[in-house]
Amino acid sequence: MLPSRPPSGADGEADGPAPAPATPPATPSAGGGAAVTARSLLGTAWLRIRRSRIALAALAVIVLMVLFAVLAPLLTGIEGQDPYTTRTSPDVLDDYGTPGLPLSYYRYPSGEHWLGLEPGLGRDIFARMAHGARISLVIALLSTAVSVVLGTVLGAAAGYFGGKVDMVISRIMDLFLAFPHLLLVLSLTPILQSRLGGTALDRGSLLPIASLVIILGFFGWAYLARVVRGQVLSLREQEFVEAARSYGASHRSIILRQIIPNVMGVVLVYATMMIPTNITAEAALSFLGVGVKDPTPSWGQMLNAAQAGNWYLTDPWFLAVPAGALVITVLAFNLLGDAVRDALDPKSSRG
């Protein structure tokens, strides 16, 4: 009896009727094989991160914080408040026992003010937290992007070209790494803000944001550049780089298409670790009065306001809200960074 379809394997498969579902199992098998062999760096990292409940919880917190920042206008519109309106009337703020302290109804979360009102000016804490999250995350993400681009390109150039190029870039790295980072940022931020005054960036809250992005990004690339340089020193002798040279590829093409894609694991780990560092740096600078200033909301500026008026002594809630959000966000990014590092580490256990 002839089979209902041509045989797909050995000769023995032609004897007897071939069952209809004989070929479908090959499809998922082949698809699965292709998925494994063609899995990208990010795909491999995500596959391993999914196995960690801590990493998934950290990622969920980060996603919620990003949504909180992106949807700030919508959320504050639903609440019916904004981050700038002040309320100093006696029916909102205490005029007797502790002048400026919100009355009990306004001090803590309520249906009208979801996180209460801040002391002194009576502005809505939830609205300032939401819009402050936008400022803090934008500064952290943009400054990290600046550091990553500078560190990756300069580190790759130093490792690939060697010689005088490597010597010059390496000495610049040493110079940047030698300065106390916090003191340097503290001293240069006010200078840069005064220099940018009167330019196109001197509009509303754009000036302090731009100055912090430039300062934090420009002085945060050296460590990544050193790590990338060390990776490239070994990669430039690999066969695929020699093959690209033999085909006449330019140095720029080799660096951008062959070298940098092979160090993206290190760059990704550094970026996930650098974001919480820059969040903390922005909060510290705003807390010290050289970053984002009132009335522009940011988590660091809210901490500064709680400390400047000693409100944390009489109203700990005003300090606890931004401090708690800052701790949770930074912890989530750090946990995710650890998970990404472990996922991209070939020496770690794959389970």
N, C-alpha and C positions, 0 to 999 in steps of 0.2 A: 504494500500500500504506500502510495506516494505521500510525503508530508504536505501539509497545507501551505507551507512557505519554504523558500530555499534554505538549506542548512546554513547556520551562521558560525559553526565551529568546526570540530573534527569530523571525519567521515562517519564515525559511529553515531553521530547525532541524526543521521538520515534514516536509521532503522527505527520503525515504529512511529506512531503519531507524535508530533511535537506539540506539547501543551501551549495554549495561547499565551500564558503569562511568562513564557521562557525568556523573552528578551527584555521586558521592562526592568528587571532588577539591574541590568547593565547600565541603565540610564542614571539612577541615583548613584551607582558605584562610580561611573565615570565622572558624574558631576561632582561627587564628593572628592574624587582624586584631583580634579581641576581646581576645586576650591582650596585644597590644601597646598598644592604646588604653586598656585598663583596668589596666595595670600600675601597681602601687603604688610608693611611694617605696622601701620596702624591697626590693620585687621588682626595681626598676631597679638599685639598689645591688648586690644579689646577682648579677644578670646580669653586671655589670661586674667584680665581685670574682672570679667564677669564671674569668675570663680570665687572672688573675694567679696564677702558681704560688707566688710568695712569700706572697701573701695567703692562699691555701689552706693552705700549710704553717703559717703563723702561726695560722690558725683551727684546724687540726688539733692544734697544740700546746696551745692554750687549752682545747679540748674535752678533751684528755687530762688536763690539770691539774685541770679542774673535776671530771671523773670520779674522778681520784685523791683529791680532797678529799671528794666525796660518798660514795664507796665506802670511805672510810678504816676504818670499823669492820669491814667485810667483809674488806678486805685484811689488816688486822692480825690478824683472827681466823684467816685462812688461815695467816698466818705463825706464829700462836700466841704473839704478844707483845702488850704494851700500852705506852703511852708513859710510864707512871708508876713501874713496878717498878724498883727500884734493885738493883744487883748490885755489892757492894763486897768480896766475899770474895777471898782471895789467889789462888784458882784462876781468877779472872776479871780482876782488876786487879793491876798490878805493885806490889809492896811494897818493892822494892829499888832498881833503877836509876832509874826515874822513877815515884815513888809516884802512884797514881791512873791511870796510863796503862794502857789495856786490853792484855792479852797479845796476842801476834801473831795468834792464832787469832780473837780477838774484835774486833780493831781494824778489819778490813776485811770486805767482804761474804762471807757464808757461807750454807749452807743453813739454819742455825738463826736467824741474824740477818742479814737480807737486805742491810743497809747497815752492819753492824757495831754496836759499842756506843760510846757517848760516854764520854770520859774523866771522871774524878772520881766520877760516880755510877753509871756502867755501865748507863744506860738505853738502850733499843733506838732507834737512829737512824731506822730506817724508820718505826716507829710514831710517833715524834715528828714526822717529816717529813709523814706523811699527816695526822695530826690538826692539825699546825701549818698545813698548807695550808688546812684548813677555817677556822681562825681568821683567817688573813691574807686569804683571799678574801672571807669574810663581812664583815670590816671594810671592805675596799676597795669591795665592791659596795654595801653599805648606805650608807656615807658618800657615795659617788658619787650614789646615788639621792636622798639628802637635798639635796645641792648642785644636782642637776639640777632637782628640783621647785621649790626656792626660787628658783634663777636664772631658770628659765623663767617662772614665775608673776610674780615681781617685775619682771623685764625686760619682759614683755608688758604689764603694768599701767602701767609708766612710759612705754613708747612709745605705748600706746593713748590713755591719758587726757591725757598732757602736763601743762602748767601746773604747779600746786603739787605734784601727785602725782609728776610726773616730777622736779621739783626735789628733793623730799625723798628719794626713792629713789636718785636719782643721787648726792646728797651722802653717803648711807649707803654706796653702792658705793665712792666715793672714799675714805671712811674705812677700809673693809675692805681696799682695795687699798694703802693707804698704810702699813699695819703690816707689819713683817717677819714673814712667815707662819710660818716655823719657830720663831722666838723666841716668838711669840705662843702657838703650840701647846705648846711646851715649858713655858711658864710657867703656862698655864691648865689643862693636863691633870691635874697633881697636885691643883690646887684643886678641879676638878670631881669628881675621884674621892673626895676627902675630903667634899665636899658630898653626894655620892650614897651615902656610907656609912651603913648603917642603914636604907636604903630597900629597896623591893622588888627593886631592881637589884643589891643587895649580896649576891649569891649565887654562890659559886665564881668562875668566870672571866667571869661576865656583867658585872661592874662595869668592868673595864678595857676590855672590848669595847664596852660602851655608851658609856663616856666618850670613847673614840677615835672612834666613829661620830658622836657629837654634835659634838665639836670639829672633826674633819676636814670633816664635812658642812656645819656652820654657817659655817665660815670659807673655804669653797671655792666659794661661789655667785656672788661678785661679778663675776668675769670673764665668766662665761656670761651673767649678767644684762645686762651692758653690750653684749655682742654681740647678744643677742636684742632689746634695746631698739632698736638701730640698724636691725635688720631690720623691726621692727614700725612704726617711723616711716614707712617707705615703704609697708608693707602696709595701713596704716589708711586710706590714700587710694585704694586700689584699688576697682574697680567692684563686686566681689563683697561687700566690706564695706559699701559704700553701699547695695547692694541689700538686704543683711540689715537695715540700719537702716531702710530704707523699709518693710520688712515688719513693723516693730515689734519686732525681736529685742532682747533686753536686752543690756546691756554684758557681763554674765557669759557669756551665750550666744555673743556675737560673739567674745569672747576665747578661750573654750574650744573652739568649733566652727569658727571661721573663721581666727583669728589663729594660735593655737598649732600646729594641724596644718601650717601653711605654714612654720613655722620648725623643724620636727622634723629636717630635714636637718642644720642647724647644731647642734641639741641632740644628735643621734646622734654626730656627729663629736666634740663636746666630751666626751661620756660615754666613748667609747672611748679618748680621750686621758687622761681623768681617772682611770680605773681603775688603770693602772700607776703614776700619780703617787701615789695613795693606798696602793697596795701598798708602794711605796718609803717613803712617810711612816710607815706602820705599822712597817716594819722598822727605820727610823731611830729612831723613838721607843722601840721595844722595845730596840734596841741601846743607847740612851742611858739606859735604866732607868726611863723614865716611861710606858711602854706596857704590853704584856703581860709579866707577871712569872712567874718560875719558881714552881711546877712546870708552869704552863699552857704547852703547847708553841705556839710560833709561829716562823716563820723568823727574824724579827728577834731573838727571845729566844735562839734557838740561836746566832746570831752573837754575841750578848752573852756567852753562856756560854763560847764559844770564846775570846773576847778577855779575859774577866774572869780566867780562870785561866791565861792565856798558853798554852793548849793548842794554839793554831795553830802554835806554834814546834816542838812535838814531835809533834803529830798533825795535819798539814795537812788530812787527810781530813775531820775533824770540821768544819772551817771550809768546805771546798770543797763539801760536799754542799748545805747550805742556801744558800750564796752562788751556786752554780751554778743551783739551782732558781729563785732570785730573779732572776738575770740572764736566764735563758731565758724565764721568764714575762713579765717586764717588756718584754723585747725583742719577744716575740710580740704582746703587746697594742699596743705602739707601731707595729709593722709593720701590724697589722690596722687601727689607727687611721689610718695614712697611706693605706691602701687604701680605707677608707670615705670619707675626705676626697676622694680623687681620684675615686671612683665618684659622689659627689654633687656634684662640681664641674662645672657646665655648660660651663666654658671648657676643660676637659681634653679630650684627644683620645679619641674614641669608638672608634677603630679600626674 
